[in-house]
Amino acid sequence: MAVSRFFVELSFNGSGYHGWQRQPNALSVQQTLEEAFSRLLREQITLVGAGRTDAGVHADQMFAHFDSSSAPINCEELVFLMNGFLPNDIALKKISKVHAQAHARFDATHRSYKYYITTIKDPFRNNVSYYLKNVPDVALMNQAAKILFEHEDFQCFSRSNTDVKTFLCKIKEAKWTQEGSSIVFHIVANRFLRNMVRAIVGTFLEIGFNKKTLQDLEDIIKSKDRGRAGFSAPAQGLFLSEISYPSKLYID
């Protein structure tokens, strides 16, 4: 029987999961999805995600691909059935048939993240934002964000002991916005390193609270030393917000 490849678009609240990727002794989003797909399609399904997310990180838009020999697959019906199987903190949005060589990770053209901060204590936002008692200098942090465009090597913001072959990332957009008690950092790049966004946010907050300067940021980036950058902002404020792919990957 012929094998077909499918892209899955989903969102999830990461509070109850040890990240996207399967773990030997902890529940992951990938494991939860694979078990549901395998049960419904009555074959062993393995998902390949667009990337990893750390424990507690959320996704407004995440993609993964899988291969299946179950034919025919009605994509709309499968989305409906899967959402009935899945817990309330994971929701499928769409399943699309793609060309056999399409890859959820390697074919992504850019990824976007948002980091949410609240400056008022709100019990309904504890798991989806970082609560700060004081307000940082957002204008100064936006000056810092512009410095990112001048660089491509971001080893200083990468998790230590990583196995990546390159630390080069092309930042396409980086900005802070403030509305009332909410402060949001939005960043777009062709790729991200492990822990990169949280390390950037932590460093920028130290700048926003005058613990580091803009010149410090320049020196940190050039040093390639994670130890010189700021703290890693808590996971619960981070959302993978968008992933883009070429339209030619999809089969109409």
BELTA-V609770 format. One record per pair of residues at least 6 apart in sequence whose C-alpha atoms are under 6 Angstrom apart, sorted by the first residue. I is the first residue (numbers start at 1). J is the second residue. Records with the same first field share a line. If there is no record, write none. Layout:
BEGIN
I=J / J
END
This chain:
BEGIN
2=69
3=68 / 69
4=67 / 68
5=66 / 67 / 98 / 100
6=65 / 66 / 96 / 97 / 98
7=64 / 65 / 95 / 96
8=63 / 64 / 65 / 94 / 95
9=62 / 63 / 93 / 94
10=61 / 62 / 91 / 92 / 93
11=59 / 60 / 61 / 62 / 90 / 91
12=58 / 59 / 89 / 90
13=58 / 89
14=56 / 57 / 58
15=56
17=27 / 28 / 55
18=27 / 28 / 55
19=28 / 53 / 54 / 55
20=28 / 29 / 30 / 52 / 53
21=28 / 30
22=28 / 30 / 31
34=45 / 46
38=44 / 45
46=66
47=65 / 66
48=64 / 65
49=64
50=63 / 64 / 104 / 105
56=235 / 236
57=235 / 236 / 238
58=239
59=239 / 240 / 241
60=241
61=241 / 242
64=104
65=104
75=95
97=251
98=249 / 250 / 251
99=249
102=249
108=244 / 245
109=190 / 244 / 245
110=189 / 190 / 243 / 244
111=188 / 189 / 242 / 243
112=187 / 188 / 241 / 242
113=186 / 187 / 239 / 240 / 241
114=185 / 186 / 238 / 239
115=184 / 185 / 237 / 238
116=129 / 184 / 237
117=129 / 130 / 131 / 182 / 183
118=131 / 181 / 182
119=131 / 132 / 133 / 181
127=236
128=236 / 237
129=236 / 237
130=237
136=208 / 209
137=208
141=204 / 208
142=175 / 176
145=174
149=171
152=168 / 169 / 170
153=167 / 168
154=167
155=167 / 224
156=221 / 224 / 225 / 226
157=196 / 199 / 226
158=193 / 194 / 195 / 196
159=194 / 195
169=191
170=189 / 190
171=189
172=188 / 189
173=187 / 188
174=186 / 187
175=185 / 186
176=184 / 185
177=183 / 184
198=232 / 233
199=232
202=230 / 231 / 232 / 233
203=229 / 230
206=212
207=213
220=228
END
